[in-house]
């Protein structure tokens, strides 16, 4: 007896794929019948339907549950079935292989932890089998076993099996997929399904059932490093509660947390849950909780809390595999919204690397458009840095959806980080922030004393647009209202801090920008509102602004772009002016933006009203 009555210790989701008529459903039907896993009356019901239709009984009919499917002789929907063996529950997804129903296979495989890929021994490795293997690799399924079915049609010949195994292993290795096992079977006759067959005495490997048992279960979310995406921040009395759902790992009172991409750090003071009288001492993956911190740091929705030694990746770009469902095609250069965990940010496709037609699995390199139901390997560039993980390591922070206008139009998995221009500065800022020596006076105390939060107002744009004039106007207005503001002119640093640098040298300019950012960071730590321009950096003002924002991050930066016409402002611009004639009114608009961002209180003497969500 192969079944067990003990409670399953774990579950494993497996997708079974293969070309039409290669025997997937027959294999599953035989597996369930041989392990006595069929529901009572299921076999008799299918036999009665076959008799009514004048058909010979087939094991595949046990899974082709719809009358329409049995009439057509193909599986047209993704069937999910369950059975338990050796204290493990298996969730089997039978994904259609017929080309019109390939999108169902994609949706099925996307949920799988492992895959069985069925090949017809008589037909051998065909193009469709290769495309199915490629598709599994696109969807991030790394555990794959190959089932060579219909061995009875080739006389159970070892040389035929060995040729198929060699050819397909070589193909999968190019996709960085190593098949766990390759098993010769005859699903019709039950060879090597649940028990070994004497007709393949030359084969010494596991049966299909044993192969399922050899698949490794993914690490339980509770045993993974901490990932706590911030859903929102609420203020109750004097407490600020950071709320969210823990997607991986555990946290407890006293843990040191790092919030990415902002690099803010603090210790957990309390762990709280809704409608509980006493705070918790710890929480784990799957639980929705709120936490308070021992420092009143400014964090926003979309940041991801982790421990310092296992932080997520941070970049403005990553490589991904995307399945597109939108009514309009996915186009390179078009603006979309990307949702990853609790973060939403503007993005665009920087490059298409490979596109697969999900109807016939035809592939092409490059391109600029992906049509509905197709799959693409591509690079996505976001408007702002975001924290993420490769999908193979963390599901919640490695998968995302793309929103086109107001509709969710596609979904994907992150395969790797793409290095962006600010990576070096971001790493430096992260190391600096982790090692920052803090005094007894924190940012909260300075804000309460000054009546405003620390921040930077950075004016960008080409020469002769009035950046410096408006910066001076803003500084004077802030000081007149009793704010602590300082105009930092990078030219002043040239004659002192940067006197050893060569202005015409690219490396020298980069170092000037880096030093400038570090000076701003120190001034902001004192609680000042720093006002400055990119005048000193010439034509490289856009790159300089991005570098400065990276170094100053996570302090608020209000970016004000000055242009001579209605040209589109650079990314991360908060306000844009096209040759303002009324600089007083423009300065007032900047003040209003500072109030909207929670930097300034709305009136002198009023306590700052900070915003804690976006």
C-alpha positions as CSV (number, residue, x, y, z in Angstrom):
1,X,0.0,0.0,0.0
2,X,1.6,3.3,-1.1
3,X,-0.7,5.8,0.4
4,X,-0.5,7.0,4.0
5,X,-3.0,8.3,6.5
6,X,-0.5,10.5,8.4
7,X,-0.9,14.2,8.3
8,X,1.3,15.7,5.5
9,X,4.4,17.4,6.9
10,X,4.7,19.6,3.8
11,X,3.2,20.2,0.4
12,X,4.9,20.6,-3.0
13,X,3.5,22.1,-6.1
14,X,4.5,20.3,-9.4
15,X,3.6,21.2,-12.9
16,X,3.5,18.6,-15.7
17,X,4.2,19.9,-19.2
18,X,4.7,18.4,-22.6
19,X,3.5,18.5,-26.2
20,X,0.0,17.4,-27.1
21,X,-0.3,13.5,-27.3
22,X,2.9,12.9,-25.4
23,X,0.9,11.3,-22.6
24,X,0.9,13.8,-19.7
25,X,-2.7,13.1,-18.6
26,X,-2.2,9.3,-19.1
27,X,0.9,9.5,-16.9
28,X,-1.0,11.3,-14.1
29,X,-4.0,9.0,-14.4
30,X,-1.8,6.0,-14.0
31,X,0.1,7.6,-11.1
32,X,-3.1,8.2,-9.2
33,X,-4.6,4.8,-9.9
34,X,-1.4,3.0,-8.9
35,X,-1.1,4.9,-5.6
36,X,-4.8,4.3,-4.8
37,X,-5.2,8.1,-4.6
38,X,-8.4,8.4,-6.7
39,X,-11.6,9.6,-5.0
40,X,-14.2,6.9,-4.4
41,X,-16.2,6.3,-7.5
42,X,-14.0,8.4,-9.8
43,X,-12.7,5.4,-11.8
44,X,-16.2,4.0,-12.2
45,X,-17.6,7.3,-13.3
46,X,-15.0,7.7,-16.1
47,X,-15.5,4.1,-17.2
48,X,-19.2,4.8,-17.5
49,X,-18.6,7.9,-19.6
50,X,-16.3,5.9,-21.9
51,X,-18.9,3.2,-22.3
52,X,-21.6,5.8,-23.1
53,X,-19.4,7.4,-25.7
54,X,-18.2,4.1,-27.1
55,X,-14.6,4.8,-26.3
56,X,-11.9,2.5,-24.9
57,X,-11.0,3.5,-21.4
58,X,-7.9,5.7,-21.1
59,X,-6.2,6.8,-17.9
60,X,-6.0,10.3,-19.3
61,X,-9.8,10.6,-18.9
62,X,-9.4,10.6,-15.1
63,X,-8.0,14.2,-15.5
64,X,-9.8,15.4,-18.5
65,X,-12.8,16.0,-16.3
66,X,-15.0,18.1,-18.7
67,X,-17.2,16.4,-21.3
68,X,-16.0,18.8,-23.9
69,X,-12.4,18.0,-23.2
70,X,-13.0,14.3,-23.6
71,X,-14.8,14.8,-26.9
72,X,-11.9,16.8,-28.3
73,X,-9.3,14.5,-26.8
74,X,-7.1,17.4,-25.5
75,X,-6.7,19.1,-22.2
76,X,-7.9,22.7,-22.5
77,X,-7.6,24.0,-18.9
78,X,-5.1,23.9,-16.1
79,X,-6.3,21.1,-13.8
80,X,-5.1,21.0,-10.2
81,X,-5.2,17.7,-8.3
82,X,-3.9,16.5,-5.0
83,X,-2.5,13.3,-3.5
84,X,-0.5,12.4,-0.4
85,X,2.4,9.9,-0.3
86,X,5.1,9.4,2.2
87,X,3.8,12.2,4.4
88,X,4.0,14.8,1.7
89,X,1.1,16.3,-0.1
90,X,1.6,16.9,-3.9
91,X,-0.3,19.6,-5.7
92,X,-0.2,18.5,-9.4
93,X,-0.9,21.1,-12.1
94,X,-1.6,19.4,-15.4
95,X,-0.7,22.2,-17.9
96,X,-2.0,22.0,-21.4
97,X,0.5,21.5,-24.2
98,X,-1.7,22.3,-27.2
99,X,-0.6,25.5,-28.7
100,X,-4.0,27.3,-28.4
101,X,-4.0,26.7,-24.7
102,X,-0.3,27.6,-23.9
103,X,-1.2,30.7,-21.9
104,X,-2.9,28.3,-19.4
105,X,0.3,26.4,-19.2
106,X,2.2,29.6,-18.4
107,X,-0.2,30.5,-15.6
108,X,0.1,27.0,-14.2
109,X,3.9,26.8,-14.3
110,X,4.3,30.2,-12.6
111,X,3.0,28.7,-9.4
112,X,5.1,25.5,-9.5
113,X,8.2,24.6,-7.3
114,X,9.2,21.8,-9.7
115,X,8.2,20.3,-13.1
116,X,7.8,17.0,-14.9
117,X,8.5,17.5,-18.6
118,X,7.1,14.6,-20.8
119,X,8.7,13.6,-24.0
120,X,7.4,10.9,-26.5
121,X,10.1,8.2,-26.9
122,X,9.0,7.5,-30.4
123,X,9.0,11.1,-31.6
124,X,12.2,12.1,-29.6
125,X,13.2,15.6,-28.8
126,X,11.2,17.9,-31.0
127,X,11.2,21.7,-31.2
128,X,8.1,21.9,-29.1
129,X,9.9,20.0,-26.2
130,X,12.8,22.4,-26.4
131,X,10.4,25.4,-26.2
132,X,8.6,23.9,-23.2
133,X,12.0,23.6,-21.5
134,X,12.9,27.2,-22.4
135,X,9.5,28.4,-21.1
136,X,10.0,26.6,-17.7
137,X,13.4,28.4,-17.4
138,X,11.7,31.7,-18.2
139,X,9.2,31.2,-15.4
140,X,12.0,30.4,-12.9
141,X,11.3,26.7,-12.5
142,X,14.7,25.2,-11.8
143,X,13.8,21.7,-10.5
144,X,12.9,19.7,-13.6
145,X,12.7,15.9,-14.2
146,X,12.3,14.6,-17.7
147,X,9.9,11.7,-18.3
148,X,10.5,9.7,-21.5
149,X,7.1,8.2,-22.1
150,X,5.8,5.5,-24.5
151,X,8.9,3.4,-24.2
152,X,6.7,0.4,-25.2
153,X,6.5,1.9,-28.7
154,X,10.3,1.7,-29.1
155,X,10.6,-1.8,-27.6
156,X,12.0,-0.5,-24.3
157,X,15.4,0.1,-26.1
158,X,18.1,1.5,-23.9
159,X,19.9,3.2,-26.8
160,X,16.8,5.2,-27.8
161,X,16.4,6.4,-24.2
162,X,20.1,7.2,-23.9
163,X,20.0,9.3,-27.1
164,X,17.0,11.3,-25.9
165,X,18.6,11.8,-22.4
166,X,21.9,13.1,-23.8
167,X,20.3,15.5,-26.3
168,X,17.9,17.0,-23.9
169,X,20.4,17.3,-21.0
170,X,22.7,19.3,-23.3
171,X,19.8,21.5,-24.4
172,X,18.7,22.3,-20.8
173,X,22.2,23.0,-19.7
174,X,22.3,25.9,-22.1
175,X,19.3,27.3,-20.2
176,X,21.1,26.8,-16.9
177,X,18.6,24.1,-16.0
178,X,19.9,20.8,-14.7
179,X,17.3,18.0,-14.9
180,X,17.1,16.1,-11.6
181,X,16.3,12.8,-13.2
182,X,15.5,11.3,-16.6
183,X,13.0,8.4,-16.3
184,X,12.0,5.9,-19.0
185,X,8.3,5.0,-18.6
186,X,5.3,3.6,-20.3
187,X,2.3,5.3,-18.7
188,X,-0.2,3.0,-20.6
189,X,1.4,-0.1,-19.1
190,X,2.5,1.4,-15.8
191,X,6.3,0.8,-16.3
192,X,8.4,2.8,-13.8
193,X,5.4,4.9,-12.6
194,X,4.9,3.7,-9.0
195,X,7.0,0.6,-9.2
196,X,10.0,-0.6,-11.2
197,X,9.5,-2.5,-14.4
198,X,11.3,-5.7,-15.4
199,X,11.1,-4.5,-19.0
200,X,13.7,-1.8,-18.3
201,X,16.1,-3.9,-16.3
202,X,18.9,-1.7,-17.7
203,X,17.5,1.3,-15.8
204,X,18.7,1.7,-12.2
205,X,17.2,5.1,-11.4
206,X,14.1,6.1,-9.5
207,X,10.5,5.6,-10.6
208,X,8.3,8.7,-11.2
209,X,6.8,8.4,-7.7
210,X,10.3,8.3,-6.2
211,X,11.4,11.2,-8.4
212,X,8.6,13.3,-6.9
213,X,10.0,12.5,-3.5
214,X,13.5,13.6,-4.5
215,X,12.3,17.1,-5.3
216,X,13.4,19.5,-2.6
217,X,10.9,21.7,-0.8
218,X,11.7,25.4,-1.0
219,X,12.9,26.9,2.3
220,X,10.0,27.8,4.5
221,X,9.3,31.5,4.5
222,X,9.7,31.6,8.3
223,X,13.3,30.2,7.9
224,X,14.4,32.8,5.3
225,X,16.0,36.1,6.0
226,X,13.6,38.9,7.0
227,X,11.6,40.7,4.4
228,X,9.0,43.2,5.8
229,X,7.5,45.5,3.1
230,X,6.1,48.6,4.7
231,X,2.4,48.9,3.9
232,X,1.8,52.2,5.8
233,X,2.8,54.3,8.8
234,X,0.2,55.4,11.3
235,X,0.4,57.8,14.2
236,X,-1.4,57.0,17.5
237,X,-0.8,59.4,20.3
238,X,3.0,59.7,20.5
239,X,3.6,56.3,18.7
240,X,4.3,55.8,15.1
241,X,3.4,52.3,14.0
242,X,4.9,50.9,10.9
243,X,2.5,48.4,9.5
244,X,2.8,45.6,7.0
245,X,2.8,41.9,6.3
246,X,6.0,39.9,7.0
247,X,6.7,37.9,3.8
248,X,9.8,36.1,5.0
249,X,11.7,35.6,8.1
250,X,11.0,36.7,11.7
251,X,11.4,39.8,13.7
252,X,11.4,40.4,17.5
253,X,11.8,43.2,20.0
254,X,15.4,44.5,19.9
255,X,16.2,43.5,16.3
256,X,18.2,46.1,14.3
257,X,16.3,46.8,11.1
258,X,17.5,48.4,7.8
259,X,14.9,50.0,5.6
260,X,15.7,49.7,1.8
261,X,16.2,51.6,-0.4
262,X,16.4,54.5,2.1
263,X,19.1,52.9,4.4
264,X,17.3,54.2,7.5
265,X,18.1,52.0,10.5
266,X,16.5,51.6,14.0
267,X,15.8,49.0,16.6
268,X,12.4,47.4,17.1
269,X,10.8,48.7,20.3
270,X,7.5,46.9,20.2
271,X,5.6,44.4,18.0
272,X,1.9,44.9,17.9
273,X,-1.2,43.3,16.3
274,X,-4.7,44.5,15.9
275,X,-7.1,44.0,18.8
276,X,-4.6,42.6,21.2
277,X,-4.3,44.0,24.7
278,X,-0.6,43.1,25.1
279,X,2.1,43.8,22.5
280,X,3.8,40.8,21.0
281,X,7.5,40.0,21.5
282,X,8.0,38.6,18.0
283,X,6.3,37.8,14.7
284,X,7.0,35.7,11.7
285,X,6.3,35.3,7.9
286,X,2.6,35.4,7.0
287,X,1.6,37.6,9.9
288,X,0.4,41.2,9.5
289,X,1.8,43.3,12.3
290,X,2.8,46.8,13.3
291,X,6.1,47.8,14.9
292,X,7.4,50.8,16.7
293,X,11.0,51.8,16.7
294,X,13.4,53.3,19.2
295,X,14.1,56.2,16.8
296,X,11.6,58.4,15.1
297,X,13.0,57.9,11.6
298,X,11.1,58.8,8.4
299,X,10.1,55.7,6.4
300,X,7.6,55.4,3.6
301,X,5.2,52.9,2.1
302,X,7.1,50.6,-0.2
303,X,10.3,50.3,1.7
304,X,11.5,46.8,2.7
305,X,12.8,46.2,6.2
306,X,15.5,43.5,6.7
307,X,18.4,42.7,8.9
308,X,21.7,44.5,8.1
309,X,23.5,41.3,7.0
310,X,20.9,40.2,4.5
311,X,19.7,43.4,2.8
312,X,17.9,43.2,-0.5
313,X,19.3,44.5,-3.8
314,X,18.8,48.1,-4.7
315,X,18.9,49.6,-8.2
316,X,16.9,51.5,-10.8
317,X,17.2,48.6,-13.2
318,X,16.8,44.9,-13.3
319,X,16.5,42.0,-15.8
320,X,13.2,40.1,-15.8
321,X,11.0,37.7,-17.6
322,X,7.5,39.1,-18.2
323,X,4.3,37.6,-19.4
324,X,2.1,40.2,-21.1
325,X,-1.7,40.2,-20.8
326,X,-2.5,43.8,-21.7
327,X,-4.9,44.9,-24.3
328,X,-2.2,47.2,-25.8
329,X,1.2,45.8,-26.6
330,X,4.1,46.3,-24.2
331,X,6.3,48.9,-25.9
332,X,9.9,49.9,-25.3
333,X,10.1,53.5,-24.0
334,X,6.5,53.7,-23.0
335,X,5.7,54.8,-19.4
336,X,4.2,52.2,-17.1
337,X,3.7,51.8,-13.3
338,X,5.5,48.9,-11.6
339,X,4.2,47.3,-8.4
340,X,6.6,45.3,-6.4
341,X,5.4,44.2,-2.9
342,X,4.0,47.5,-1.5
343,X,6.1,49.8,-3.8
344,X,4.7,51.5,-6.9
345,X,7.1,53.4,-9.2
346,X,7.1,54.7,-12.8
347,X,9.1,52.5,-15.2
348,X,9.8,51.7,-18.8
349,X,11.3,48.9,-20.8
350,X,14.9,49.7,-21.5
351,X,15.6,46.8,-23.8
352,X,14.0,43.5,-25.1
353,X,16.4,40.6,-25.2
354,X,14.2,37.8,-26.4
355,X,10.5,37.5,-27.1
356,X,8.5,34.2,-27.3
357,X,5.1,33.9,-28.9
358,X,2.9,32.0,-26.4
359,X,0.7,30.5,-29.2
360,X,3.4,28.6,-31.2
361,X,6.4,29.3,-29.0
362,X,8.3,30.9,-31.8
363,X,11.2,33.0,-30.5
364,X,13.0,36.1,-31.8
365,X,15.8,38.2,-30.5
366,X,15.4,41.9,-29.7
367,X,12.3,43.8,-30.9
368,X,10.5,46.8,-29.5
369,X,6.9,45.4,-28.9
370,X,5.5,42.4,-27.0
371,X,1.9,41.4,-27.9
372,X,-0.8,39.9,-25.7
373,X,-0.1,36.5,-24.2
374,X,3.6,36.6,-25.2
375,X,6.6,36.2,-22.9
376,X,9.7,38.3,-23.0
377,X,13.2,38.5,-21.5
378,X,13.8,42.2,-20.9
379,X,15.5,45.0,-18.9
380,X,13.2,47.3,-16.9
381,X,14.4,50.8,-15.7
382,X,12.5,52.5,-12.9
383,X,12.2,56.2,-12.2
384,X,13.6,55.8,-8.7
385,X,15.7,53.2,-6.8
386,X,13.8,50.3,-5.5
387,X,14.6,47.3,-3.3
388,X,14.1,43.8,-4.7
389,X,15.4,40.2,-4.7
390,X,15.9,37.6,-7.5
391,X,12.6,35.6,-7.6
392,X,14.5,32.4,-6.9
393,X,15.5,33.7,-3.5
394,X,12.3,35.5,-2.4
395,X,8.9,35.2,-4.1
396,X,7.2,38.3,-2.7
397,X,10.1,40.7,-3.4
398,X,11.1,39.0,-6.6
399,X,7.8,39.1,-8.5
400,X,6.0,42.2,-9.8
401,X,3.1,43.4,-12.0
402,X,3.1,46.1,-14.6
403,X,0.1,48.6,-14.7
404,X,-0.8,50.2,-18.0
405,X,-2.9,53.2,-17.2
406,X,-5.3,51.7,-14.6
407,X,-5.2,48.0,-15.6
408,X,-2.8,45.3,-14.5
409,X,-1.4,44.3,-17.9
410,X,1.5,42.0,-17.1
411,X,3.5,40.2,-14.5
412,X,7.0,39.0,-14.2
413,X,9.9,37.6,-12.1
414,X,13.2,39.3,-11.5
415,X,16.2,37.3,-12.7
416,X,19.1,39.6,-11.9
417,X,20.2,43.1,-10.9
418,X,21.4,45.5,-13.7
419,X,24.1,47.8,-12.5
420,X,23.1,51.5,-12.9
421,X,25.2,54.7,-12.9
422,X,24.7,55.4,-9.2
423,X,25.6,52.0,-7.9
424,X,29.0,53.0,-6.6
425,X,27.6,56.1,-4.8
426,X,24.7,54.1,-3.5
427,X,27.0,51.5,-2.0
428,X,29.1,54.2,-0.5
429,X,26.1,55.9,1.0
430,X,24.9,52.7,2.4
431,X,28.2,51.9,4.1
432,X,28.4,55.4,5.4
433,X,24.9,55.3,6.8
434,X,25.5,52.0,8.6
435,X,28.6,53.3,10.3
436,X,27.2,56.8,11.0
437,X,28.1,57.9,14.6
438,X,25.0,59.5,16.1
439,X,24.8,62.0,18.9
440,X,22.4,62.4,21.7
441,X,20.2,64.8,19.6
442,X,18.2,63.0,16.9
443,X,16.4,64.2,13.8
444,X,13.0,64.3,15.7
445,X,14.4,66.6,18.4
446,X,15.9,68.9,15.8
447,X,12.7,69.1,13.8
448,X,10.7,69.9,16.9
449,X,13.2,72.6,17.9
450,X,13.5,74.2,14.4
451,X,9.8,73.8,13.4
452,X,10.7,71.9,10.2
453,X,12.4,68.8,9.0
454,X,15.8,68.8,7.3
455,X,15.7,68.6,3.6
456,X,17.4,69.8,0.4
457,X,16.0,71.9,-2.4
458,X,18.1,71.3,-5.6
459,X,17.7,73.5,-8.7
460,X,18.6,71.9,-12.0
461,X,18.4,73.0,-15.6
462,X,20.6,74.5,-18.3
463,X,22.5,77.8,-17.9
464,X,20.8,81.2,-17.9
465,X,17.5,80.0,-16.7
466,X,17.6,81.8,-13.3
467,X,18.4,78.8,-11.1
468,X,20.8,80.8,-8.9
469,X,18.5,83.8,-8.6
470,X,15.6,81.6,-7.5
471,X,17.7,79.7,-5.1
472,X,18.8,82.9,-3.4
473,X,15.2,84.2,-3.4
474,X,14.1,80.9,-1.7
475,X,16.8,81.1,1.0
476,X,15.8,84.6,1.9
477,X,12.1,83.7,2.1
478,X,12.8,80.7,4.3
479,X,15.0,82.7,6.7
480,X,12.5,85.5,6.8
481,X,9.9,83.0,8.0
482,X,12.2,81.8,10.8
483,X,13.4,78.6,9.1
484,X,17.0,77.4,9.4
485,X,18.1,77.5,5.7
486,X,21.5,77.6,4.1
487,X,22.5,78.4,0.5
488,X,25.3,76.0,-0.5
489,X,27.2,77.1,-3.6
490,X,29.4,74.3,-5.0
491,X,31.8,77.0,-6.4
492,X,32.7,77.8,-2.8
493,X,33.9,74.1,-2.4
494,X,36.1,74.4,-5.5
495,X,38.5,76.9,-3.9
496,X,38.7,75.0,-0.7
497,X,37.7,71.3,-0.3
498,X,38.1,70.6,-4.0
499,X,41.3,72.6,-4.6
500,X,43.2,69.4,-5.3
501,X,40.9,68.2,-8.1
502,X,41.2,68.8,-11.8
503,X,38.0,70.3,-13.1
504,X,38.5,69.2,-16.7
505,X,39.1,65.6,-15.7
506,X,36.0,63.3,-15.7
507,X,37.2,61.5,-12.6
508,X,37.8,64.9,-10.9
509,X,34.3,66.1,-11.7
510,X,32.9,62.9,-10.3
511,X,34.9,63.3,-7.1
512,X,33.7,66.9,-6.8
513,X,30.1,65.7,-7.0
514,X,30.8,63.0,-4.4
515,X,32.3,65.5,-1.9
516,X,29.6,67.9,-2.5
517,X,27.0,65.3,-1.7
518,X,28.8,64.3,1.5
519,X,28.8,68.0,2.6
520,X,25.1,68.3,2.0
521,X,24.5,65.1,4.0
522,X,26.4,66.5,7.0
523,X,24.5,69.8,6.8
524,X,21.2,67.9,6.6
525,X,22.2,65.9,9.7
526,X,22.4,69.2,11.6
527,X,18.7,69.8,10.7
528,X,19.1,72.5,8.0
529,X,17.2,73.1,4.8
530,X,19.9,73.2,2.2
531,X,19.3,75.2,-0.9
532,X,21.6,74.7,-3.9
533,X,22.0,74.5,-7.7
534,X,23.9,72.4,-10.2
535,X,25.5,75.5,-11.8
536,X,29.0,74.4,-10.9
537,X,28.6,71.1,-12.7
538,X,27.9,72.5,-16.2
539,X,26.3,70.4,-18.9
540,X,26.3,67.3,-16.5
541,X,23.6,68.8,-14.3
542,X,21.2,65.9,-14.7
543,X,23.8,63.3,-13.8
544,X,25.0,65.5,-11.0
545,X,21.5,65.8,-9.6
546,X,21.0,62.0,-9.7
547,X,24.3,61.5,-7.9
548,X,23.5,64.1,-5.2
549,X,20.1,62.6,-4.6
550,X,21.7,59.2,-4.1
551,X,24.3,60.5,-1.6
552,X,21.7,62.6,0.3
553,X,19.1,59.8,0.3
554,X,17.1,59.1,2.5
555,X,16.7,62.8,3.4
556,X,13.9,64.5,1.4
557,X,15.1,66.2,-1.8
558,X,12.8,68.6,-3.6
559,X,14.0,68.8,-7.2
560,X,13.1,72.0,-9.1
561,X,13.9,72.0,-12.8
562,X,14.4,75.4,-14.6
563,X,14.0,75.3,-18.4
564,X,14.0,77.8,-21.3
565,X,11.0,76.1,-22.9
566,X,8.4,73.4,-22.2
567,X,11.0,70.5,-22.5
568,X,10.2,67.4,-20.5
569,X,12.0,67.7,-17.1
570,X,14.4,64.9,-16.0
571,X,13.2,62.0,-13.8
572,X,12.5,62.7,-10.1
573,X,11.6,66.3,-10.7
574,X,9.0,67.7,-8.3
575,X,8.5,71.2,-9.8
576,X,9.3,72.5,-13.2
577,X,9.4,76.1,-14.4
578,X,9.7,77.3,-18.0
579,X,11.4,80.7,-17.7
580,X,9.4,82.1,-14.8
581,X,9.0,85.9,-14.9
582,X,7.6,86.1,-11.3
583,X,10.3,84.6,-9.1
584,X,8.5,85.6,-5.9
585,X,5.5,83.4,-7.0
586,X,7.9,80.6,-8.0
587,X,9.6,80.7,-4.6
588,X,6.2,80.5,-3.0
589,X,5.4,77.4,-5.0
590,X,8.5,75.8,-3.7
591,X,7.5,76.7,-0.2
592,X,4.1,75.1,-0.8
593,X,5.8,71.9,-2.1
594,X,7.9,71.8,1.1
595,X,4.7,72.0,3.1
596,X,3.1,69.3,1.0
597,X,6.1,67.0,1.5
598,X,5.8,67.5,5.3
599,X,9.1,69.4,5.6
600,X,7.6,72.6,6.8
601,X,4.8,73.2,9.2
602,X,2.0,75.2,7.8
603,X,2.5,78.2,10.0
604,X,5.3,79.6,12.3
605,X,5.0,78.0,15.8
606,X,3.0,75.1,14.5
607,X,4.5,71.7,15.1
608,X,5.6,70.0,11.9
609,X,3.0,67.7,10.4
610,X,5.0,65.1,8.7
611,X,3.6,62.7,6.0
612,X,4.3,59.0,6.5
613,X,2.8,57.5,3.4
614,X,2.7,58.1,-0.3
